[in-house]
Amino acid sequence: FQSKLESLCQEDYDPLEKEGGRGLMFMNQLTDEVSYQRLSDERNCLLMRKWC
């Protein structure tokens, strides 16, 4: 997750040209912290944190 997010941030990203990845860009731009973790019980945990 983190490597995909970093690669999107490093390249010149035009959201009208590519499919996919738009949600990751929004999450990264609108929050202070984003993390994803696959839990041992086969569940996904997505943390999006915005500090006041």
C-alpha positions as CSV (number, residue, x, y, z in Angstrom):
1,F,0.0,0.0,0.0
2,Q,2.7,2.5,1.0
3,S,4.8,1.8,-2.0
4,K,1.9,2.2,-4.4
5,L,1.0,5.5,-2.7
6,E,4.6,6.7,-2.9
7,S,4.9,5.8,-6.6
8,L,1.7,7.8,-7.4
9,C,3.0,10.8,-5.5
10,Q,6.4,10.8,-7.4
11,E,5.1,10.6,-10.9
12,D,3.2,13.3,-12.8
13,Y,-0.3,12.0,-12.2
14,D,-3.1,13.2,-14.4
15,P,-6.3,11.6,-12.9
16,L,-8.1,12.0,-16.3
17,E,-5.6,9.8,-18.1
18,K,-5.4,6.8,-15.8
19,E,-7.9,4.5,-14.2
20,G,-7.3,3.6,-10.7
21,G,-5.3,5.2,-7.9
22,R,-7.6,8.2,-7.6
23,G,-8.9,7.2,-4.2
24,L,-5.4,6.8,-2.9
25,M,-4.4,10.3,-4.1
26,F,-7.5,11.8,-2.4
27,M,-6.8,9.9,0.9
28,N,-3.2,11.1,0.9
29,Q,-4.1,14.7,0.1
30,L,-7.0,15.0,2.6
31,T,-5.5,13.3,5.6
32,D,-2.4,13.6,7.7
33,E,-1.8,9.8,8.0
34,V,-3.0,6.9,5.9
35,S,-2.1,3.3,6.6
36,Y,-3.4,-0.1,5.5
37,Q,-2.9,-3.4,7.3
38,R,-4.1,-7.0,6.5
39,L,-5.1,-8.5,9.9
40,S,-4.5,-12.2,10.8
41,D,-8.2,-13.0,10.8
42,E,-8.4,-12.1,7.0
43,R,-9.8,-8.6,7.6
44,N,-8.5,-5.3,6.2
45,C,-7.8,-2.3,8.4
46,L,-7.6,1.1,6.7
47,L,-6.6,4.0,9.0
48,M,-7.1,7.6,7.9
49,R,-6.2,10.2,10.5
50,K,-6.7,14.0,10.3
51,W,-5.2,16.1,13.1
52,C,-7.1,19.2,14.2
